[in-house]
Amino acid sequence: MSVPQAPTAPRGAVALGMPPVRRPPRDARDPLAVAAATAGRPAVPGLVDSSGRTAVDLRVSLTDRCNLRCGYCMPPEGLDWMPDEERLTDDEVVRLVRLGVERLGVREVRYTGGEPLLRRGLEQVVAATTALRTPDGAPVEASLTTNALGLDRRAAGLAAAGLRRINVSLDTLRPERFARITHRDRHADVLAGVAAAAAAGIGPIKINAVLLPGVNDDEAPELLAWALEHGYELRVIEQMPIDAQGAWAREGLVTADDVLARLRAVHDLEAEDPAARGGAPAQTWWVRARGADPTSPPLGRVGVIASVTRQFCGACDRTRLTADGQVRSCLFSTSETDLRGLLRSGAGDDEVADVWRAAMWGKAPAHGIGEAEPLTTSGFARPSRPMSAIGG
């Protein structure tokens, strides 16, 4: 059975849904313009928003390109990739990350894509990131979300650069299902990459899995058992409306409740203290064998990221930077703020930081609230770009 998809169009016909971009022209970058965009904002250096949240977790997309073709993200023929000249250079990425850490309160940086391992300078970017220190002298936590293709060759170098945490996208343990979901016969290469990361001392290793109805929705217990056996942490993610084809539908969605019911049929789950979650997207549970003494040591943890059915917008602490240098206050934003243009027109650090603060001050209380478009038939707001162009 293949992954349900919308009919594909000829190459180049896939609409990327590019959002309106706030591009501050040089003659409009002045104190009055910043003041208008930040009316009511407290005089603090961090990335606060009008709902009282503070962003300390920066997600940086290094490329929109990917070497897999997962049906819930893009069509089999791929997308029209971003021209190289529009992508931030390594130096531009590092400059913006440094600004985030030293001036804006960022404490964690996660590199994503597309597929970040396709970025040749990844090790150098990670090393520059881990060399940074916050104003109070704390090191920056650098992590990576990847499909692990090629990680077997680069894990040691990334570990040497200071990478400590990694999330690997793996939806199935069955090679034939992997090929159907991703349109690539690379399952063994993913497993080799995960093993190499563990051997290099990178950890914790989290496995991100999307369960698709009628495709791999029976694999939650199997994935959890495999993760526990190897010392990894499984994270099951509700499928979100992030595909370029616009084929997502709320009907038939494998929900958090569905996942937990299937896991509880095999394991005992004990909810972790909610206070430990903070701004993390995953709700987590301690896992024990079915019928085990509840005071016995757990086998490990499992998490569920329920962006659709258990929204966690109120605790969100993330700010996002796309590969072409646009700030997004939310994965589901319908507008972006251009920092690349500022960098390339000679703006100083103070100016760039002020624009970034203004972008985050305008963050919506939750994804889709008050928006008429673009909406799915269920009323859940779609992001204005597909995931490969945003970064996970």
N, C-alpha and C positions, 0 to 999 in steps of 0.2 A: 504493500500500500504506500502510495507516495504522499508527501505532505500536501494538504489542501492549499491551493494557490489560485490567485486570480489569473485569467488569461494573460499571457505575456505579450508584450508589444515588441516591435522591432527595436534593435539596438539604438539607443539614443532617444527613445520615445518615453522612457520612464520619467515621470515628473518627480523632481526632488522636493517640491513644495518649499522652496526657499522662503524664509520668513522676511518680513520687513526688517531692515537693519537700520539702527540708529547710527548714523555716520556724522560725528561732530566735525563739520568743516572748520578749517583753521580760523576763519574769522568769527566763528561762533563759540570757540573754546575760550571762554572768559569767566570771571567770577560770577557774573550775573546769570549766565546760562547754567552753571553748576548749582547756584543757589536755587534757581527755579526747579531744577530736577530733584533737589534734596530738601524741599521745604518741610520743616518739622523734624528733620533728622538730628539726632543728638550729636554733639561734637566729640565723637570718638573715632579712633583710627580704623577700627575693624569694619568688616563687611556686614553691617546690620541692615535689617529691612523694616518696613513699617508695621510688620506683624510681631516684632519683638525677637525675631530669630537672628542668630549670628553665624555666618558661614566661616568655618575653619577647615573644611575639607574641599580641596581643589581637584576637580577631575579634568585632565588635559588630554584631548584627542590629538594624537600625533600624525594621523593620516585617516582619510576616509576609505582607503583601499583595503580590501580583504581577499584572502586566498581561499575562502570557503564561500558557499552560496546558500546559507541557511534560509529556508523558505519563509521563515517568520521575520526576516530582515530585508531580503532583496530577491529579485527574480533570478533564475538560473543563469541568464546571460550577463548578470552583473549590472552595473550602473555606469554612467559617464563620470569618470573620476575627476576630481579637482585638479586643475592645471598646477604644475609644480610651482610656478611663480606666485600662486595665491596661497600656498602653504607657508606657514611660519618656518623660518630657518631655525636651526638648532640654537643659535645665539638669541634669536627673538623669543623662543620658548623659555630659555633659561632666564632671560631678563624679566619676563612676565612672572615666572615662578618666583624669582628673587623678590620682586615687588610684592607679590602676595605674601611671602613669608616675612619679609623684613618690615613691611609697612601696613599690611592689611590683616594680620592676625591668622594667616593660614598656617596650619600645623601638620596637615597631612596632604600628600600629593599622590594621586593615582593616575598612571598613564594608561590610556585606552586607545581605541581606534574607532572604526576599522580594526585593523590588526597591527598593534604597535611594533611587533617584531619585524614588520616590513620597513621600519624606519632604521636606516643604516647607522645613524648616530645615537641609537638608543642608549648604549652603555655610557657614552659621554654625557648625555642628558641626565641620566640617573645619577652618575657620579657628581655632577655639578649640583644636583638637587640635594643629595645626602650630605654635601659639604656645607650647606646652608645652616644657619642657626636662627632661631626666633629671637626677638628682642630680649627675652629672659634667658637666652643661652641654650634652649632645648634643641636637640637635633630634630630634623624633619623626617617623618616617616614616609618613605617612598614605597609604592606598591604598583602592581601591574595587573591588568585584566587582558587575557590573551586566549587564543585558541590552541596555543602550545606547538603549532607547526614550526619547526626549526628551533624550538627551545632546547632540544638535546644538544645543539651545537653552541648555544649562547648562555646557558644557565650559569656556568662557572664564571663567565665574564660579568654577567649581571650581578651575581652574588658578590664578586670582588668590587663592583661599583657601589655596593651598599644596599642592593635590593633585598628586602627581608620578607615581604609578603607577596603572594600571587594568587589570583583567581583564574581558574581555567574553565573555559566553556566546554562542557561535554554533556550532551543530552542523552546518550545511550551507551551501554556496554556492548552492544551488538554491531559488528562491523557493517552488516547489510543495512541496518536501520540508519547508521551513521551516514552511509552513502546516499540513502534516500533523502535524509534531512538536509545534508550539506552539498549534495551533488558532487562530492569528491570522495575518492577511496583512500582516505588518509587516517583511518581510525588508529592503526598501529603507530603512526607517527605522533599522534596526540599523546598516547600512552607513554611513548618513549620520552616525550618532552616533559610530562609530569614527573616521571621517574628521575629524570636528570635534574629537575629543580629540587626534588627531595634530596638527591645525592649531593647537591651543591650546598645544602644547608639552608635553603630558602624555606621559610615557613612562618605562620601556618599556610598550608595550601588549601584553598577552598575550591570546590567543584561547583560551578554554576550550571544548573540544568533547567531547561524549559520543557515542560511536558505538553505534548500535543495530542488532542483527542483522536483516538483511533490509530495513533502512530507509535507513541512510546509511553502512553499514560499509565501503563501497567508496570513501569520500571522503577518507581520510587523506592520500594523496599530493596530491590536489587542494587540500585545505585548507592543507597545508604549502607548496605552491608559491605560493598566494595570499598567505600570511603572509610568506614570504620576499620576495616582490615588493614588498610594502608596508612592510617593515621591522618587522613584528610577530613575536611569538614564539608558536607554536602549543603548546598544552598539551592533550593527549588524556587524558581522564579515564575510567577504568573505571566503568561504571555501578554504583552502589551501591544497597543496599536502603533507599532513603530516600523512596520514593513512599508517599503517604497510602493508596493502594489496597491495598498489600501484594502487588503483582503481580510484584515482582522475583523472578528465579530465576537460580541460578548456571549452569544449563544454557543454552548458547548465548551466554554472556557474551563480548563482544569484549574479549579480554585484552590485557595489555601485549605479550605475545609475538606475538599476532595483529597488533597495530598496527605493531610494529617490523618484522615480516616484510614487511608491505605497503609500508612506507616504504623499506626496504632494496632493494626491487625497482626503485626509481626513483632513490634517492639513496645515497651512502655516508655512514654514520653513525660518528662517533668519540665514544665515551663521554667525558664530561667528568670531570675529576678528582673522585672521590667526596668528597674533603675540601672541595670547594667547595659541596657540597650543604648541609651543616649540618643544620638541622632542617626544611628545605624539603620539601614533599610530593612534588615532581617530581624524577624522575631525568632528567638532561638529556644530550643528544648534540649535538655539532657536526655541521652538515650541509654536505656538499659534493656537487657534481654526480657522477653515476655515473662511475667511472673517473678522476676528477680526481686530480691530484698530491696525495698526503696532506699535503704540506708547504705547499700553497697556502692562502691565506686562506679560511676557511669562509664559506658563504653566510649563515649564521645558526645559530640553535639551535632545537631542538625538545625538548619534555619530555613525559613520560608519568607520570601520577599513578595508581599501581596499588594503590589501597587494598585491593582484594580479594586479588589474587594475589601482591603483593610488599609486604606490610605494612611500614610504617615507624614503628610505634609507639615503638620504642626510642629514636628521636631526636626525638620530638615535643616542640615547644617552644611549644604553643599553649594559651591559655585562652579560653573563649568566654562571651559575654554575650548572652542572648536579648533580644528587643525588650521583653519584660515584666520584665526585670531579674533573670533567673535565671542564676547561674554554672553552666556546664557544663565539666567538666574534659576532656571528650572529645566528639567529634561523636556517638559511639555510646553515650553515658552513659545509664544507666537511672535516674538520680536527678539532682536539681538542688538548688542552694542559693539561697535567696531573698535578694537584696540590696535589691530594691525595697521590701519590707516594712520593712527596717531604715532606709532613707532616709526613708520616709514616717512612721515612728514616732519620728523625731528622733535616731537614732543618730549619734554623732560619727564622724569619719574614722578614728580609731584602731580603733574597734569594727568598722566595716565592713571595714577592711583585715584585721583578725584573722580575721573570718569567711571572707573570701575566701581567706586563706592556709590555713585549715583545710579548705576545700572542695578545694583543689588538692592538699593533702597526701594526701588519700584517693583520688587518681586511680589507676585500675586500670593494671596493667602493659601491657595491650593491650586493644583492643576485643573484647568477647565472652568473654574468658578467665574461666573459672569460673562463667559464667552459664548457667542452664538455659533461661531465657526472657528476652526474646523472640528466637527463633532462626528463621532460614529453614530450609528443608528440607536445605540444604547444611551447616548448622551455623554459618553466619556470622551474627553478632549484628546484628539490626536496631537502629537508633536508636529511642528511645522517643517521638520526635516526627518528623513529616516534615521534610524539609530547609527548606521555606518557613517553618516555625515555629522552626527552630534558627538558621539563618544559615550560609552556606557558608564 
